Amino acid sequence: MNHKINQVASWMKDNGIEVSFLTSSENVFYLSSFFSDPHERLLGLAIFQEADPFLVCPKMEIEDAKNAGWNGEIVGYSDIENPWELVHNAINKRVSKVTKVAIEKEHMNVERYEALTELFPNAAFASAEEKLRKLRMVKDADELAIIKEACALADFAIETGCAEIAEGKSELEVLAAIEFALKKKGVNEMSFSTMVLTGKNGASPHGTPGSTKIQKGDLVLFDLGVVWKGYCSDITRTVAFGDINDKQKEIYDTVLKAQLAAVEASKPGVKASEVDLTARKIIADAGYGDYFPHRLGHGLGVSVHEYPSLTETNDLLLEEGMVYTIEPGIYVPNVAGVRIEDDLVLTANGAEALTKFPKELQIIGK
């Protein structure tokens, strides 16, 4: 077993759990190196205190799992087989009595939960999320190396987007150019739907790019990330197309000041809430507190949004090796929206930015 699975098995011993049956694509990948999105078909990883784990997946993906590096047992099934019978048999070969099963309660749907309860009617069900979140929160050297590559690709994407900005070009045209350039770099998937928002559209934190055309005097907001070797990046930059007015400049400068201060406040042993409040106070003191409606940041790794959330109420102590975002924003309807986001790794000396594209206001096409 690999060291990550060993840590889960050790946690299971401490908590009297005979079987962990994990079904999310992200956690199966994290523990097995095999990523699959089998749609409605069952994907699962079963872990035991002492016995060898096994992977369950569609038969058509068995070779893919082996090629990904999984060298344990694979329980494959065809579309006309009941995978739950095969899972039951494989578990019964390894443990004689099942009294407690750990599952991902936030991921498992009711139908699959009922299937498990039928297999083990006398078992209690525990949540595996808390342990897995903590495992994934601190990255090892191999994970960090991949995330750095993903962040470099995100920087490239912003650079590409800035080069595409031109008067009369639509948000979707710029977006298409970014993603085409990334495809040529070997990127198969974005971390989430790419955002390119111009002018007043930037005042919607989760706006949808469309046919709006870029005009001189606009702030253009990019929010994007890539999935690279199973790990995500996530960057936001806001740039100016030509000269902007004093109000737009004030908003930008306030967000930048808040972002830099929050990065500086990030140190091992500091509360997540303290980092959030560092940025939030700067924005509030400038008169824009009501226009910063979301958390300061979030964990980053196999998923683009991971544990923990950096909020003003989260007193979790930051740890060396954590990777997370810091992304304050100000969104004034019908005026402008500005967000600046970096991906950071926490070191013994503080936060190191993994995204490198400049944060000082970039003026395009002046």
N, C-alpha and C positions, 0 to 999 in steps of 0.2 A: 504493500500500500504506500502511496505517496504521503508526504508529511502533512498535507492539508487533510486528507482522509483520516490519517492517524489522529489529528487533533479532534476531528468530529467523533471518532470512536472513543477517545478518552473522555470527552464530554458525555457521551452516552453511558459509559460505565459509571460516571459520577452521578448520573440522574436516573439510573435504572431503566434505560431505554434499550430494548433488544434490537429494534430495527429503525433506521431512518430511511424514509422513502421520499426522495427529492425529485420534483417534476418540472421545475422551471428550467428553461433553456440556459439561463444565465448561471444558475448554481450547478447544473450538470456540467457545463463547460468549465467553470471555476475548479471543480474537483476532478474532472476526468480529461480535460483538454479537448473534448469532443463537443462541437457546437452543432445543434440541429434545431430547426424550426419545423417540426413534422405536422404542423397545422392541427387537425382534429385528432391525429393519431397520438398514442401514448409514448412519451419519452420519460425515462426514470432512471435514477441511480439509487440502488439499495446498499446501505452501509450497516455493518454489524460491529459489535464490540470486539470480537476476535476473528470471526470467519471472514473470508475474502468477499469483497463487494462484487456486485454484478450490475451491468448496464442493460436496460431494456430499450429496444428501439425497433422500428420497422426493419424487416429483413433487407430491404433495398438499401439500407444505410449501414449495414454491418461493416463493409469494407471501408467506408468513410470513417467509421469509428476507429478501426484498426490503424488507418493511415494517420489519424489525428494523434495517435500515441497511446490509445487505451489497449493494454495487454491483458486485462482481466476477462472474466467470462462475459459474454454478450448473449442475452436472451433476445433472439430475433423472432418476429412474428409476421405472418402474411396478413393481407387484408381480410381474409376469411377466417382467421383464428381469433380466439378471445385472449388478448394478452394478459388479462388478470388471472386466468388459470395458470399460465406459465409463470407469472410473478409469484403466485401462491406456492407453486411447486418448488421454485428456486429458493424461496425463503424457508420453507419447511425442511429443505435439505440442510440448512445451516443452523437453525434454532429449533429446539423442541417445543418451546412454549413462548408465545408472544403476549406479554401483558401491557406493553407500552410502545407506541409507535410515534416517531417524530415526523411531522410533515410541515410543508410550507403553507400555513393556514391562509396567508394572504393570496397565494397563487392557486391552490387546489380548488377546483370547482365542486359543486355539490354532487354531481353525478359520480365523479371519481372518488370523492369522500365516501359516498354510499357504497361504492364497489369495495373499498378497503374495509369498511365496517362489516360488510358481508363476509369477507375473508377472515376477519379477526373480530368476531362479535363481542368478545370479552375483553378486548384491549382498550386502554385509555389512549387518547391522542394528545401529544404535546406539540408545541410550536418549535420548529427548528430555526426560525428567522433570527432570533436574538443571537444565537451562537454564530450563524453564518454571516450576519451583518458585521459582527466584531472581527471575524476572521478576515473578511474582505476589506475592512476599514484600513488596515495597515498593510502596505504593499511591500513585497520582497524585491530584491534587486532585479530579478527577471521581469517582473510586472512593471516596475518603474522604467526599465529600458524601453519596453514596448510603448508605454504611455508617452514617453518623451518623443518617440517617433510619430505617434498620433498627433501630438501637439505641434510638431514641426510641419506636418501636413495641414493642420488648421491654420497656422501662420501663412503657409503658401496660399491657402484658399482666400484669406483676407487680402493678401497682396494681389491675387488675381482679380478679386472683386473690385478693388480700388482702381486697377488698370482698366477695367471695363466701364467705369462710370463715364457717362457722356450725356449731354443735354438731349432730351427726347427719348432716351433709352428707357425701357420699362424695367420694373423690379424683376419680372420673370426672365427677361432677356439677360440681365446680369447674373441672376441665379443659375440659369442654364449654362452660362459660360464657366462659372465656378465649378459646377459639378462635372462638366465635360472635361475640364482641365484635371480634376481629381481622378476621373476614370482613367485618363492617360497615365496617371501616376500609380495605377493599380488599386485604387480605392473602390471597393465593391458597394459600400454602404455608408450612409451618413448616420451620425448618432441620433438624429431627429430631423424633422423637416426643416430644411434650410430657410432662414429668414433673410430677406433683403427688403427693407422698408424705407421709403423715402418721405421726407417732409413730415406732414401731420400724421402719416401712417405710423411713424415711429413712436407715437404716443400710446400705442397699444402694445403692452409688453409681450403678448403672444399673437401679434398680428399675422395676417396671411398675405404673402406677396401676391401681386396681381398685375394689372395693366397700367397702374399709375406710372407716369413718366417722370424721370428725374429732371429737376429744374435748377438753375443757378440760385444759390441761396438756401438750398436744402441741406439738412443734415441727413445722411444716409446711414442706417443702422444695419450691420451684419451680425447675425447670430447663427453659428454653425458648428459642426464638429464631425469627425470621421470615426468610423469603427475600423481599427487596424489590428490585425492578429488577435481579434477578440476583445480589444480594449478601446475605450472611447476618449475623445477629446471634446472640448466645449469652449468656444471663445466668442466674445462679443466685442466688436469695435464700432464706434460711431465716428464718421468722418464728415467733413464739410465739402460741399461742391460749390466752389467759389466763396465769396465773402458771405459771412452770416451776420445776423444782427446782434446787438448787445445782449438781448434776452437769451438767445440761443447760446451765446458764448458764456454767459453767467451760469446757465444750467450745466453746460459741459464742464466748466472749471470746478463746479461744486461736486459733480459726480467723480471727477478725477481726484480731487482732494480726498473725498471719502474713501475711494478705492485704495489709494496709496496708504492712507492711515490704517485701514483695516489689514492690509498686507503687513505693515510694520508691526501691528499689534499681535499678529499670529506667532505664537511661541509655544513650545511644549509646556503643558501645565496651565495654560490660560484657558478660561472657559469659552466655549463657543459663543455664549451670550455676550460676553465682553467684546468679542471681535465684531459681532453684529451691531452692538450698541455704539461702538466707536464710529462706524460709518453712518449709522442712523442719526446720531446726534449732530454730526456735521451737516447732514442734509436738512434736519429739522431746524437747526440754528440759522440756516440760510433762508428759511421760510418755505421749504418744499417738503416738509414731513408728510403731508397728506398725499404727496405724489410719488412716494416710494412704498408701493403696496405689497412687496413680496419679501421673502427671506433674503439674507445676504448671500447665501451660497449653499452648496450641497456636496456630498461626497461624490467621487468619480472613479470609475474603474471598468469592470465588465459591463455595468449599466451606466448610462449617462447621468442618472440620478440615483445615487447610493446613499446609504447611511454614512454620516449623520446629516441632519439639516442644521445649518448655521442660522439660528433664530435668536431673538432677544430673550427667549424663555428656556433655551437649552443650556444647561449648566455642565454638559459633558466637557471634560478636560481634553484639550488637544494633545495628540501623541505624535512623537517622531515617526515618520513613515506614512502618515496620513496624506492622501491626495484629495483635494477639494477645490471648489471654485469660490471666488469672491467676485460678486457681480452687482454692485449697487446700481440703481437707476432712478431717474426722474422722468415722469411722463405727464406732461401738461397737455390736456386735450386741446386740439386746434392750434397748438403752438409748436411743440417739439417733444421728442423722446430721445433720451440719451441713456445708454447702458454701457459699462466698461467691465469686461469679465476676463479674468485670468484663471488658468489651472495652476495650482500650487502643490508642491510637496513640502511637508514640514520637516525641517532638519533640526539638529541640536541647536543651531544658531538662529533659527527663525524660518520664515517661509521663502522658498525658492520658486520663482515663476518659471513654469515650463512652457508657457506661451510667451513669445518674444516680440510680436509685432508691436511697434511703438504705440504708447498710450497718449502721448502729447498730441494735441489736436492736429490732425492731418488735413490740409487744405488741398483739394484736388482741383485741377483745372483753373487755377487762378491766373 
